[in-house]
Amino acid sequence: MVNKLKKLYIGNLPWSVDNTKLAELFQKYPSVTSANVIMDRQTNRSRGFGFVEFSDDAEAMKAVEEMNETDIEGRKLVVNEARPLQDNR
C-alpha cells in the first residue's frame, strides 16, 4: 500500500515568501516532502498562498496546531489541511 502524502494549505503569506523560504518555515518538521508557493502566471508574483506536503499525518496535524496564526513579517499565517482540488469545468 502506498502512503498518501498529507497536504497543508498555507495562506496569508507575505509577498516576499518563495518556495525556499516556505520550506525554511517548516524545516523543524522532518517529514516535509515539498513546499510550493503558488505564483501568478502573468505577473510571476506570489499569490499569497502555498502548500506544504508531509509524509507523516500526525506531524502534519502538529504543524497545523503550531504554525497556524504564526506571525511572519507582520502577517498571521493561515495553516490548515488542504481541501481536495475541485473540478470547475
QUINOR-V572499 format. One record per helix or strand of 2 or more residues. SS is the DSSP state (a for helix, b for strand). FROM is the first residue (numbers start at 0). LEN is the number of residues. If there is no record, write none. Layout:
SS;FROM;LEN / SS;FROM;LEN
This chain:
b;5;6 / a;18;7 / b;31;8 / b;45;9 / a;56;11 / b;70;2 / b;74;2 / b;77;4
